């Protein structure tokens, strides 16, 4: 029973930190950064913050998958976070470096149409992956809420309180 509580705490802490930090970046930090700072500096800051978010996303996903598995949950609620961890790694190791590489030649006075188009495509891909990971992690929260409710109900029927 005690280990179940620890696993639940690990699951909810990892999911809450993951979804909360990604949401805060998407809806607060990035908007403010690009309003206040010049484009190049804002892009550098956003890239540095994304690096932290990607690696913390990998960690949170692995913890969530391990805790879900430890709680006896199987199927997509264990495999989805593993896939999301891979998506974080892909975004950090492939998309982000490509965006950083093309950004200086895509923005500003010396911009070429080809570089600007490549930047636009890569930025949309980066944004799409980010939002996809964020949306899927919120789906995980809903799934685990349901699992917890069903488990609490079944324990309640046996006279056991969580």
C-alpha positions in Angstrom: 0.0 0.0 0.0 2.8 2.4 0.9 4.7 1.6 -2.4 1.4 2.3 -4.3 1.3 5.7 -2.7 4.9 6.5 -3.7 4.2 5.4 -7.2 1.1 7.5 -7.4 3.0 10.5 -6.1 5.8 10.0 -8.6 3.2 9.6 -11.4 1.3 12.7 -10.5 4.4 14.8 -9.8 6.0 13.9 -13.1 2.8 14.5 -15.1 2.0 17.8 -13.3 5.5 19.2 -13.7 5.6 18.1 -17.3 2.3 19.5 -18.4 2.6 22.6 -16.2 6.0 23.6 -17.4 5.2 23.0 -21.1 2.0 24.9 -20.8 3.6 27.8 -19.0 6.3 28.0 -21.7 3.7 27.8 -24.5 1.2 30.2 -23.2 3.2 32.7 -21.1 6.9 32.6 -21.5 7.2 32.4 -25.3 4.6 35.1 -25.8 6.4 37.5 -23.4 9.9 36.7 -24.7 9.0 37.4 -28.4 7.1 40.6 -27.4 9.9 42.1 -25.3 13.2 40.9 -26.8 14.7 41.4 -30.2 14.1 38.3 -32.5 17.6 36.9 -32.3 17.8 37.1 -28.6 14.3 35.8 -28.1 15.0 32.9 -30.4 18.2 32.1 -28.4 16.3 32.2 -25.1 13.4 30.1 -26.5 15.9 27.5 -27.8 17.7 27.4 -24.4 14.4 27.0 -22.6 13.2 24.3 -25.1 16.4 22.3 -24.3 15.5 22.2 -20.6 11.8 21.4 -21.5 12.9 18.6 -23.8 15.2 16.9 -21.4 12.8 17.4 -18.4 10.1 16.0 -20.7 12.1 12.9 -21.3 12.7 12.5 -17.6 9.0 13.1 -16.7 7.9 10.7 -19.4 10.2 7.9 -18.2 9.1 8.4 -14.6 5.4 8.4 -15.6 5.8 5.2 -17.6 7.7 3.5 -14.8 5.2 4.5 -12.2 2.2 3.5 -14.3 3.8 0.1 -14.9 4.6 -0.2 -11.2 0.9 0.5 -10.5 0.0 -2.4 -12.7 -1.2 -0.3 -15.6 -0.5 -1.6 -19.0 -1.0 -0.7 -22.7 -0.9 2.7 -24.1 -0.6 4.6 -20.8 2.8 3.0 -20.4 3.9 3.0 -24.1 2.6 6.5 -24.9 5.0 8.3 -22.5 7.9 6.3 -23.9 6.9 7.5 -27.4 6.7 11.0 -26.1 10.1 10.7 -24.6 11.5 9.7 -28.0 9.6 12.7 -29.6 11.4 15.0 -27.1 14.7 13.5 -28.0 14.0 13.8 -31.7 13.0 17.4 -31.3 16.0 18.3 -29.2 18.6 16.4 -31.2 17.3 17.0 -34.7 14.7 19.8 -35.1 16.1 22.3 -32.6 19.7 22.2 -34.1 18.3 22.6 -37.6 16.2 25.6 -36.5 19.2 27.2 -34.8 21.4 26.5 -37.9 19.0 28.1 -40.4 17.6 30.9 -38.2 20.5 33.4 -38.7 20.3 33.2 -42.5 16.5 33.2 -42.5 15.8 36.3 -40.5 17.1 39.8 -40.9 18.3 41.8 -43.9 20.5 39.1 -45.4 17.6 36.6 -45.5 17.1 34.5 -48.6 13.8 33.1 -49.7 15.1 29.6 -49.5 16.4 30.0 -45.9 13.2 31.8 -44.8 11.1 29.0 -46.2 13.3 26.3 -44.6 13.0 28.1 -41.2 9.3 28.4 -41.6 8.9 24.7 -42.3 11.2 23.7 -39.4 9.6 26.1 -37.0 6.2 24.7 -37.8 7.5 21.2 -37.4 9.0 22.1 -34.0 5.8 23.8 -32.9 3.7 20.8 -34.1 5.9 18.3 -32.2 5.8 20.5 -29.1 2.0 20.9 -29.2 1.5 17.2 -30.0 3.6 16.1 -27.0 1.8 18.6 -24.8 -1.6 17.5 -25.9 -0.7 13.8 -25.6 0.6 14.4 -22.0 -2.7 16.0 -21.1 -4.5 12.9 -22.5 -2.3 10.8 -20.2 -3.5 12.9 -17.2 -7.1 12.2 -18.1 -6.4 8.5 -18.5 -4.7 8.3 -15.1 -7.5 10.2 -13.5 -9.9 7.6 -14.8 -7.6 4.7 -13.6 -7.3 6.2 -10.2 -11.1 6.7 -9.9 -11.7 3.1 -11.0 -9.1 1.8 -8.5 -10.6 3.9 -5.7 -14.1 2.7 -6.5 -13.0 -1.0 -6.5 -11.1 -0.5 -3.2 -14.2 1.3 -1.8 -16.4 -1.7 -2.7 -14.1 -3.9 -0.6 -14.2 -1.6 2.4 -10.6 -0.4 1.8 -9.9 3.3 1.8 -6.9 4.6 -0.3 
